[in-house]
């Protein structure tokens, strides 16, 4: 079976229970991750891109396309991690080991 040049089928992903599902959110046609793309999906796609690029059998144009998609995924992951860090920083650990929200200024 031959595949049309420039087309690629996204692999199906297994969920935590081993069931095969299509990814919840995919990159857009331009290679940009969709706003709802989960961090885990973006990270997995990034690993897939690196693996494909490291094989060394892709034409230059396809390498550039994957590189650009990878850059967008890295930015997406960095923004997600920044938001996660901000959420975590809202909490403080008490002496008893419990975590509670910090008191807001002006309260």
Secondary structure, DSSP 4 states (H G I P E B T S, - for coil): ----TT--PPPPEE-TTS-EE--SS-B-TTSPBPTT--HHHHHHHHHHHHHHHHH--S-HHHHHHHHHHHHHHHHHHHHHHHHHHHHHHTEEE-TTS-EEEPPPTT-
